[in-house]
Amino acid sequence: MGDAMAAVQIALTAAAAVLLVCILAGLWRAVRGPTPEDRLTAFVLLGTSGAALFIVLASALDVPALRDVAITVVALATVVVIVYTRRSVR
């Protein structure tokens, strides 16, 4: 049973590393632009990748509160996208 748990921990760590790279790519795109659509896409990527990272960390570290943080990140990303699209319509 110990080998299976170690394999799961390795898989969760690898998934967290991949998600962290996605977040860094999203941050780069959000800062770099060049168009508003690129920035909006970056915010969506940051929201989903950030939430996924918190969910993976919640499982890897056995901290259920990180799932609540993931829900908050998704809610904030949704609000940012709605505000951004409403602002650009006007």
C-alpha positions, 0 to 999 in steps of 0.5 A, a space after each residue: 500500500 505504501 508504494 501506491 501512496 508514494 505513486 499518488 504523491 508523485 503524480 500530485 506533485 507532477 500535476 502541481 508543477 504542470 499547473 504552476 507552469 500554466 499559471 506562469 504562462 498565463 501571468 506572462 500573457 496577462 502582462 504582455 498582452 498585446 490585445 485585450 482579448 489576450 489578457 481576457 484569455 489569460 484571466 480565464 486561464 489563471 482562474 481555472 489553473 489556479 483553482 485546479 492547483 488549489 484542488 491538487 494541493 488540497 489532496 496532496 497536503 490533506 488540507 480541505 480548506 484549500 478546496 474553499 480557496 479554489 471555489 473563491 478563485 473561480 468566483 473571483 475569476 468569473 467576476 473579473 471576466 464579467 466586469 471586463 466584458 461589460 466594460 468593453 461593450 460600452 
